[in-house]
């Protein structure tokens, strides 16, 4: 059973990242929000003052954060290292020391 609702609230002011309100699924009470936290370079959960969470809620929040971050991860870039055997045959490189 899910105890939380993650309600998408659109993009940040910069338009680069998303924002969510986190609500209790039984009471619909707002318990916090998720948005990009620049110093961590990740999405982070910011709870409302005075809220208390058990392990199940924390796991659900952590899984949501992990899922959203996985959507942002870029595939590794192709290596920019030259193909050395081919580069050594390049006439433009001959004679250089």
Sine and cosine of phi, psi and omega as CSV:
sin_phi,cos_phi,sin_psi,cos_psi,sin_omega,cos_omega
0.00,0.00,0.72,-0.70,0.03,-1.00
-1.00,0.02,0.74,-0.67,0.00,-1.00
-0.99,-0.12,-0.17,0.99,-0.12,-0.99
-0.81,-0.58,0.46,-0.89,0.12,-0.99
-0.88,-0.47,0.78,-0.63,0.06,-1.00
-0.96,-0.29,0.97,-0.23,-0.09,-1.00
-0.99,-0.16,0.91,-0.40,-0.02,-1.00
-0.91,0.41,0.74,-0.67,-0.04,-1.00
-0.89,-0.46,0.33,0.94,0.07,-1.00
1.00,-0.09,-0.26,-0.97,-0.06,-1.00
-1.00,0.00,0.34,-0.94,0.10,-1.00
-0.93,0.37,0.10,-1.00,0.02,-1.00
-0.86,0.50,-0.55,0.84,0.01,-1.00
-0.97,0.24,-0.33,0.94,-0.03,-1.00
0.99,0.14,0.08,1.00,-0.08,-1.00
-1.00,-0.06,-0.42,0.91,-0.08,-1.00
-0.74,-0.67,0.25,-0.97,-0.02,-1.00
-0.99,-0.17,0.25,-0.97,0.06,-1.00
-0.72,-0.70,0.55,-0.83,0.04,-1.00
-0.69,-0.72,0.56,-0.83,0.21,-0.98
-0.99,-0.14,0.67,-0.75,0.02,-1.00
-0.95,-0.31,0.80,-0.59,-0.05,-1.00
-0.82,-0.57,0.46,-0.89,0.16,-0.99
-0.95,0.31,0.77,-0.64,-0.08,-1.00
-0.95,0.32,-0.36,0.93,0.00,-1.00
-1.00,0.07,-0.69,0.72,-0.07,-1.00
-0.98,-0.19,-0.23,0.97,-0.08,-1.00
0.91,0.41,0.25,0.97,0.00,-1.00
-0.96,0.27,0.72,-0.70,0.04,-1.00
-0.95,0.30,0.82,-0.57,0.00,-1.00
-0.93,-0.36,-0.12,0.99,0.02,-1.00
0.25,-0.97,-0.19,-0.98,0.01,-1.00
-0.55,-0.84,0.35,-0.94,0.04,-1.00
-0.85,-0.53,0.78,-0.63,0.06,-1.00
-0.43,-0.90,0.17,-0.98,-0.02,-1.00
-0.92,0.38,0.73,-0.69,0.05,-1.00
-0.89,-0.46,0.97,-0.22,-0.12,-0.99
-0.79,0.61,-0.74,0.67,-0.03,-1.00
-0.85,0.53,-0.50,0.87,0.04,-1.00
-1.00,-0.01,-0.27,0.96,-0.11,-0.99
0.83,0.56,0.67,0.75,-0.03,-1.00
-0.47,-0.89,0.27,-0.96,0.21,-0.98
-0.96,0.29,0.56,-0.83,0.00,-1.00
-0.64,-0.76,0.45,-0.89,0.04,-1.00
-0.99,-0.12,0.77,-0.64,0.07,-1.00
-0.90,-0.44,0.94,-0.33,-0.04,-1.00
-0.98,0.22,0.42,-0.91,0.14,-0.99
-0.95,0.30,0.64,-0.77,0.03,-1.00
-0.82,0.57,0.67,-0.74,0.06,-1.00
1.00,0.05,0.03,1.00,0.03,-1.00
-1.00,0.06,0.48,-0.88,0.00,-1.00
-0.78,-0.63,0.64,-0.77,-0.07,-1.00
-0.79,-0.61,0.60,-0.80,0.12,-0.99
-0.99,-0.12,0.02,-1.00,-0.07,-1.00
-0.87,0.50,-0.63,0.77,-0.02,-1.00
-0.89,0.47,-0.68,0.73,0.03,-1.00
-0.91,0.42,-0.68,0.73,-0.01,-1.00
-0.90,0.44,-0.63,0.78,0.05,-1.00
-0.90,0.43,-0.68,0.73,0.00,-1.00
-0.89,0.46,-0.66,0.75,0.04,-1.00
-0.91,0.41,-0.71,0.70,-0.01,-1.00
-0.88,0.47,-0.65,0.76,0.02,-1.00
-0.91,0.41,-0.62,0.78,0.04,-1.00
-0.90,0.44,-0.72,0.69,0.02,-1.00
-0.86,0.51,-0.70,0.72,-0.01,-1.00
-0.88,0.47,-0.68,0.73,0.01,-1.00
-0.90,0.45,-0.71,0.71,-0.01,-1.00
-0.92,0.39,-0.60,0.80,0.04,-1.00
-0.92,0.38,-0.59,0.81,0.01,-1.00
-0.89,0.46,-0.50,0.87,0.04,-1.00
-0.94,0.34,-0.40,0.92,-0.05,-1.00
-1.00,-0.05,-0.30,0.95,-0.08,-1.00
-0.93,0.36,0.78,-0.62,0.01,-1.00
-1.00,0.04,0.55,-0.84,0.07,-1.00
-0.91,0.42,0.48,-0.88,-0.01,-1.00
-0.86,0.51,0.61,-0.79,0.01,-1.00
-0.95,0.32,0.43,-0.90,0.12,-0.99
-0.89,0.45,0.57,-0.83,0.02,-1.00
-0.88,0.47,0.69,-0.72,0.04,-1.00
-0.99,-0.10,0.10,1.00,0.05,-1.00
-0.92,0.40,0.69,-0.72,0.04,-1.00
-0.94,0.35,0.43,-0.90,0.13,-0.99
-0.98,0.20,0.99,-0.15,-0.18,-0.98
-0.85,0.53,-0.67,0.74,0.04,-1.00
-0.87,0.50,-0.64,0.77,0.03,-1.00
-0.94,0.33,-0.64,0.77,-0.03,-1.00
-0.90,0.44,-0.57,0.82,0.00,-1.00
-0.93,0.36,-0.39,0.92,0.04,-1.00
-1.00,0.00,0.00,1.00,-0.01,-1.00
-0.95,0.32,0.86,-0.51,-0.02,-1.00
-0.87,0.49,-0.45,0.89,0.01,-1.00
-0.94,0.34,-0.33,0.94,0.00,-1.00
-0.99,-0.11,-0.22,0.98,-0.02,-1.00
-0.92,0.40,0.63,-0.78,0.06,-1.00
1.00,0.06,-0.10,1.00,0.05,-1.00
-0.99,0.10,0.57,-0.82,0.02,-1.00
-0.92,-0.40,0.00,0.00,0.00,0.00
